[in-house]
C-alpha cells in the first residue's frame, strides 16, 4: 500500500495535471478558432453591407437622373403643346376674323 501511495498517486496526479493542461490548450484552440470565425463573419457582413449601400446609392442616383430627365421632357412637351395651341388659336381667330370680314 505504501508503494502505491508513494509511486502511483504522484503518477496519477501528474497524469491528471497533463490531461488538464491538454484540455485547457484544446479549449484555448477552440476559443481562438471560434473568435477567428466570428471575425471573418463580421468582416463578410461589413463588406456585404458596404456593397449593398453602394448599390443602393447608385440606384438612387439613377432614379434621380431619370426623374429629372422625365420632368424636363414633360415640361418641354407641355411648352411645345401650349405653343401649338396658341398658334392654332391665333390661326382660328384670324380665320374667323377674315370670314367675318368677307361676310360684311
matplotlib code that plots the C-alpha trace (Angstrom):
import matplotlib.pyplot as plt

x = [0.0, 2.9, 4.3, 1.0, 0.9, 4.5, 4.5, 1.1, -0.6, 2.0, 1.9, -1.9, -1.6, 0.9, -1.3, -4.3, -2.3, -1.2, -4.8, -5.9, -3.2, -4.1, -7.8, -7.0, -4.9, -7.7, -10.2, -7.9, -7.5, -11.3, -11.7, -9.2, -10.8, -14.3, -13.0, -11.4, -14.6, -16.7, -14.3, -14.4, -18.2, -18.3, -15.9, -18.1, -21.2, -19.5, -18.3, -21.8, -23.3, -20.9, -21.6, -25.4, -25.1, -23.0, -25.5, -28.4, -26.7, -26.1, -29.7, -31.0, -28.7, -30.0, -33.6, -32.8, -31.4, -34.4, -36.9, -35.1, -35.0, -38.6, -39.7, -37.6, -39.2, -42.7, -42.1, -40.7, -43.7, -46.1, -44.4, -44.5, -48.2, -49.0, -47.1, -49.0, -52.3, -51.6, -50.7, -53.9, -56.0, -54.3, -55.0, -58.6, -59.1, -57.5, -59.7, -62.8, -61.9, -61.3, -64.6, -66.5, -64.9, -65.9, -69.5, -69.8]
y = [0.0, 2.3, 1.7, 2.5, 5.8, 6.7, 5.7, 5.5, 8.5, 11.0, 9.4, 9.7, 13.3, 14.0, 12.3, 14.3, 17.6, 16.6, 15.9, 19.2, 21.1, 19.3, 20.1, 23.8, 24.0, 22.4, 24.9, 27.7, 26.4, 26.2, 29.7, 31.0, 29.3, 30.5, 34.0, 33.9, 32.6, 35.3, 38.0, 36.5, 36.5, 40.1, 41.1, 39.5, 41.1, 44.5, 44.1, 43.0, 45.9, 48.3, 46.8, 47.0, 50.6, 51.4, 49.7, 51.4, 54.8, 54.1, 53.0, 56.1, 58.3, 56.7, 57.3, 60.9, 61.3, 59.6, 61.7, 64.9, 63.9, 62.9, 66.2, 68.1, 66.0, 66.6, 70.3, 70.6, 68.7, 70.9, 74.0, 72.7, 71.8, 75.2, 76.9, 74.7, 75.5, 79.3, 79.0, 77.1, 79.6, 82.5, 80.9, 80.2, 83.7, 85.1, 82.8, 83.7, 87.4, 87.1, 85.1, 87.8, 90.5, 88.6, 88.3, 92.0]
z = [0.0, 0.8, -2.6, -4.1, -2.3, -3.0, -6.7, -8.1, -6.6, -7.8, -11.2, -11.3, -10.1, -12.9, -15.5, -14.2, -14.5, -18.0, -19.1, -17.5, -19.5, -22.7, -22.2, -21.5, -24.6, -26.6, -25.1, -26.0, -29.6, -29.9, -28.4, -30.9, -33.9, -32.9, -32.5, -35.9, -37.5, -35.8, -37.0, -40.5, -40.5, -39.2, -42.0, -44.6, -43.1, -43.1, -46.7, -47.8, -46.1, -47.8, -51.2, -50.6, -49.6, -52.7, -54.9, -53.3, -53.7, -57.4, -57.9, -56.1, -58.3, -61.4, -60.2, -59.5, -63.0, -64.5, -62.6, -63.5, -67.2, -67.2, -65.6, -68.2, -71.0, -69.7, -69.3, -72.8, -74.2, -72.3, -73.6, -77.1, -76.8, -75.4, -78.2, -80.8, -79.1, -79.1, -82.8, -83.6, -81.6, -83.3, -86.7, -85.8, -84.6, -87.8, -89.9, -88.1, -88.4, -92.2, -92.6, -90.6, -92.9, -96.0, -94.9, -94.4]

ax = plt.figure().add_subplot(projection="3d")
ax.plot(x, y, z, "-o")
ax.set_aspect("equal")
plt.show()
